[in-house]
């Protein structure tokens, strides 16, 4: 637990996940430094949160908010208005989605769990992105919250083909994840440009 956070304290759901992320013990047992970590909490939407000791204004990022997540620290919060919801929406658009549901149910898995297992069965996770080299997605289906703060932005799919099978669905899923990753990198770049240590 992060020092100063009372168990049972009222937190917004994403902030509760943020506390768990920035307060987690490091891979070598090192004590957490919430000032050197960024929390990425994904659900229907996503929050990208960073803390500072003094207020830091970051263009296109919400905040700073004092003691919003960790008492005594300032919080800046970037976000993606539709992250999980965008992935769900894109998968349901694909003609192989009913096949995915059938396969997942047969294996007693959720559809995203089935996709993850299918992708990892093909080789190392680091190679999965190669399947998306000609398919690109900008996942701003409900506008861009951060770092461009453009409510009129809309999603883009570039390189979509007519592959109707599960392979086409897997490529679409991977491209959506890559798009969210690039969007997250833009938020982190905005933090770093403003002087955030992350």
N, C-alpha and C positions, 0 to 999 in steps of 0.2 A: 504494500500500500504506500501511497505517496504521503510523506509526513504532512500533517496539517489537515488531511481529509478525514473527517469523521465518518465512520461506518454508518450508513443509513442517512447520510446527508442528501438533501433533495438536489438532484442534478437532472438536466435535460438528458434524454437518452443518448445522444451522440457524445455529450460531454462525459457521461459515465464511461463509455467506451474509450474516450480520450484519456481519462485518468488511468484506466487499465493499461493503455498502450504506453504512455509516457512514464508510468510508474513501474513497469515490468522490469524484473531483474534481467541484466544483459546475458548474452550467450555464454560468457565466461564467468558468470556469477557476480559481475560488477554491479555496484549500486546504481539505481536509475538517476539520470540527470534530465529532469523534464524540460530544461532549457535547450538541450541539444537534440531533442527528438521532435518529430512531426507525427501527429496521429492522423491516420486515414480510416475513417469509419464509414462503411458502405451499407446502405439499405436501399429503400426506395430512392432516396437521394444519397449524396455522399458529403461528408464534411472533412476538410483538411485543416487541422488545428495546430497552432504553434504558440508557445508561451514565451514571454519576456519579462525581465525584472522591471522595466520601465516602459511606458507607452511607446509603441512603434506603429506609425501609420504606413500602411501598405496599399498602394493604388490597386483598386479592384477587389480588395479583400475587406470583409466586415471586421469592425473593431477599430481600435483595441478596447476590450472590455475588462475592467478590473475585477479580479477574483471570480470570474465567471465559471472557471473550471477548477483552478487550483488557488486556494486562498493566498493572497499576497502577490500573485503573478497576473500579468496582463495576457489576455487571450486575443489572438487574431484568428479568424475563421474564414477560409475559402470554401468553396463548395461547388458541387455539380447538382443542379436541380433535379435531374433524372439520371441516376446511375443504374441502380438495380432495375428500376422501372424501364429504362431504355433497353437494357439487355432483354428483359422479359418481352417487351413489345416487339423488338427486332426478331427474336426467335419465333414468336407467334405468327409473324408475317411469312415465314418460310414454309413452303409446301411440305417439308419433311417433319414439321413439328408434331403432327399426330403420330408419326412413326417413332419419334423420340419419346413421346409419352408412353407408347406401348412398350418400347424396349426398357425404359426406366421402370415401369410398373412390373414387368416380368422379372427384373433383377432386384426388386424391392428397394429402388433408389429414387431420389428426387431427380427430375430432369437435369439439373445442373451438375449433380453428383455423377450421373451417368456420362454426361459430356466430359467431365474432368477425367474420369477413368478411361474413357475412349481415347482422349487426347494423350494421356500419359502412357497408354499401352502402345502408342505408335513410336515412342522414343522419348528422349530427354525433354523436359519442359522448355528448356532454352531453345530447342529446335522448333517448337510448335509455331512460333511467330513466322517461320519461313512459309507456312501455308497461306499467309495473308499478304505476300509480297505484291500482289496486284489488286488487292481489295482493301479499301481504306474507308473508315467511318469517322465522321465528326459527330459525336453523340449528343449534341446540344438540342435535343428534341423539344425541350421547354425553355430555350434560351440559354445564354451563357451567364451563370452567376459569377464565376471568378475565372480568370482575372480581368475579363473584358467587360463585365457587368452590362451585358447587352441582352435585354429581355426579348428582342426581336430576332436574335440569332436562331437558326434552325439547323437540324441535322442534315448531314450529307452522306450518301453512300456512293463511292466512286469505284468502278471496276466490278460491279455486280454482274454475274453471269447467270445462266439459266440451269445450273446444276440443281436438279430437284431432290436429290437424295441426301442422306445423312452427312455425306462428305461436304456438301455445299452448306449445310446447316452448321457443321463444325467450323468451317472457314468463316462464316458470318459471325459466329460466337467469338472466335479468336480475334477477328478484326474489331469487334465492338470492345473487347477487353483492351486491345491495343489503343483504340481511340480514347478510352477512359484514362489509360496510362499516360498518353501524350498530354491530355488535358490536365492531369495531376502534375506532370512535369512543368507545365506553364505556371501553375499556382506556386510550386516550389521555387521556380525562377523568380517570380514576383517577390516572394519572401526574401530570397537571397539578395535581390537587387536593393531591397529596402534595408538590408543589414541584419536580417534574421539569421541566427546560427542554426542551420539545419542541413 
